[in-house]
Structure formats: C-alpha cells, structure tokens
Amino acid sequence: MRQAASMTAPPTPAYRATVLAMLLIVYTFNFLDRQILGILVQPIKADLGLTDTQLGALGGIAFAMLYSTLAVPLAIVADRTSRSWVITISLAIWSGFTALCGVATSFWQLFAFRLGVGVGEAGGVAPSYAMIADYFPPERRARALAIYSLGIPIGLAGGSILGGFIAATVDWRTAFIVVGVAGVAIAPVFRLIVREPPRGMSDAIDVTAAAERPAAGTVFRMLAAKPSFWLMGFAAGFSSMCGYGLAFWVPSVLIRSFGFELFDAALYMGSILLVGGCAGVFAGGVLADRLGQADKGAYAKLPAIAWLVTVPLFAAGLLSPSPVVAWFLFLIPNGLNILWLAPVNTAIQGLVPPQMRATASACFLLINNLIGLGLGSWVMGAMSDGMTAAYGDEALRYATVAALSFYIVAAALMLLAVRHLRRDWHRA
C-alpha cells in the first residue's frame, strides 16, 4: 500500500463535513453488518439447527477474535501509511464476507465468514478516529466523534429493520447478500472523496514533527504507563458486554417473551436504537466538549453516571409485561448506555500525540472488543441455555437482566479513572 499524498491546503468547513459524512456512512455499514445477524437469529436457528450458545458465539467470539487482535497491526500500518486507504480496503473486505454469510450451510461455515467480517472491520474504526482528530480541533472534536459514532445506532437500527424486512419478505440469506454487496459498492466512492490529512493538522503543534512515524513499542509503553487507559479500556469492555449482548439478544426476547413476529421485532428494536441511540451519542459529544475543556476528568465521569442510571431502566423494560411500556423504558437507557462513545474516544485521543492516535485507539478497542464484543452475546446465550430447564422460553429474558450487573462494574472502573485521566492527559 503506498502512502497517499497529504492535503496541501487547509480543508474548508464544507469539505470537513463531507469527510465526516463519508466516515459516518462507512461506520454505519460497520454496525449494520454486525447487527443484521442479531435480527436474523430466529430464522438462522431454525434453518441450521443451532443453540443459543452457538448463535452467541457467532455474534461475539467469531467476530471479535480477529477483529480485536488485527486492529492493532492495521492501525500501525495506518499510522505509518494512509489511513484512508486502510479504511477503503477494510470496507471492501468486511462487506464481501458479509455477503458470503448468505451462502453458509453450517455453523462452522458461518463462523468462518464471521471471522472474515471481523478481519475487515479491524481496519475501519481506529484510523477513522485518528482522521477525525486531525480534521477537527480539540474544542469541536468530541462533537465530531459523536456524529461519527451515530453510525452505531443508525447501523444497529438499519441492520434490524432492513435485515428483518428482507428476511420476512425473501429469506435470511438474501439479507446478508444485499447488505454486503452495497458495502462493496461504496468502498471506491469513499476512496475518491476522502483525502489523507496531515497528522496534527488541527492541533496547535508542529505538523512536521507530528508527521514522524512512531515505533509501535513507543506507543505501547506510553499507554501502559497511564492507569486511565487501562481503567477506561476495561470499563468500556464491561459496558460493551451488556451493550453488544442486548443489541444481539433483545430481538429474540421480543419474539420469545412478547410474542412478536420477526419484522415487528425489527421495527420495534430499530426505532428504539435509532431514537434513543442517536440522542445519547450526540448528547455525549456535546456534554464532553462543554465539560471536558475545564475538567479532563469529565470525559470519564459522564459515562459512569450514565451507566448507573441505565441499569434499573433496562431491568424494568426487560421485566415489563407490556411491550408498549417496555418501549418507553428502553428508550432512555438505549441512549445512556452508549453516551460514553464520544467522551471516552476523545480521551483516548488525548492520551497520546497525533502521530500515535490510530494505534492508541486500536489498543483501546482491543480491550473493549475482546471483553465486550467477544463475550457479551456468548455469555448471555450460554446463560440462557443454562436457565432454560428452569424458565423455558423466559430464560433469555432473565439472562439479559442478570447481565446488567456488568454496567455497575463498568461505572466503578470509570469513576476510578477520573483522577488519573486529569494527570495522564498528553500535553504537547
């Protein structure tokens, strides 16, 4: 991969917005390709004869195994070459493997194709974080990262609604193929539009010095010496165990416990994720920009408070006898549980100099995704199988309620990070 030429003039506000929009589209496909499996659990289970534990492994371990570990070497490549090229190639790879999921005829074939989706997506997120940090100055960075992070609720909602609609009208295989082919088609458009910015372009630093390519060991040593990095990483990981697990399994709770049809569950879940998720992500960015400039510890304090409020609301929704009441109870925690995205990702960018940002983000994502994405859906699925003898079709509902305790662990770790983050912030 050759290094793309850097921009020769400062970007206009319109071009910054265009870049952010393109990154948002790519990130939306990132999560659309993940979530589509969640809404298709029931038809896949019936067609291939899988258990909840196997389905949880497909949603978690199969994807996260290579997604988490390959993110670090790919981020090092991105920091040393062209981040826009790494994102383009990654989009094409993960979308191609998503399409292949539609031709799987066994658990192990589907497992292998999900591994391929993870390989591709490993190169998408960390380089995007680093590019946004270069395009947007510190006082606007959290809001820009929040807009980018809207790809999560939009992608999750889109995966639920689009996947559910196609599966209900055609079949689950066609849903994978349509979404995958669309992602492949977008990849060359992204590369034509998005130019590589100079490292540190929006920071008050020497851009020439920021362009130096750091040794990977330097990044690792810097992060290893900062307690806030570890505390935020593990806090986000425990939070994501619940977040990814609930996104994967709640559609099945709706079908098994509330008696929903597939497409009705898709619309119900999609509306909650879209409305609540978008509001929460954007609110996190606005609050982080306002509070973080005066107190760097606010980047950790905000998520901790949000997670503590999330637990009772999610529990009440999951245990509610009425799907209408549950919708309103789910709405607020679906925003609060991902409010952390902009504050914490902004803080990770702030722990290192500009030329190390993609690698630092990948190291954070390694911890977050191995714990959260790797274990969340699998742990809930295994808990459901273990409770089936006692609770029958209600086992999955009670498994998801029990798993909410991980949000409390996440909040405790994030509160511990507040004091350390104020001291660990990188100062040029």
Protein Blocks (a to p, Z undefined) as FASTA:
>chain_A
ZZddddfbdcdfklmmmmmmmmmmmmmmmmmmmmmmmmmmmmmmmmnopafklmmmmmmm
mmmmmmmmmmmmmmmmmmmmcfklmmmmmmmmmmmmmmmmmmpcbfklmmmmmmmmmmmm
mmmmmmmmmmmmmmpcfklmmmmmmmmmmmmmmmmmmmmmmmmmmmmmmmmklmmmmmmm
mmmmmmmmmmmmmccddehklpccdfklmmpccdfklmmmmmmmmmklmmmmmmmmmmmm
mmmmmmmmmmmmmmmmnopafklmmmmmmmmmmmmmmmmmmmmmmmmmmmmmmomklmmm
mmmmmmmmmmmmmmmmmmpcbfklmmmmmmmmmmmmmmmmmmmmmmmmmmpcfklmmmmm
mmmmmmmmmmmmmmmmmmmmmmmmmmmmmnommlmmmmmmmmmmmmmmmmmmmmmmmmmm
mmmpccZZ
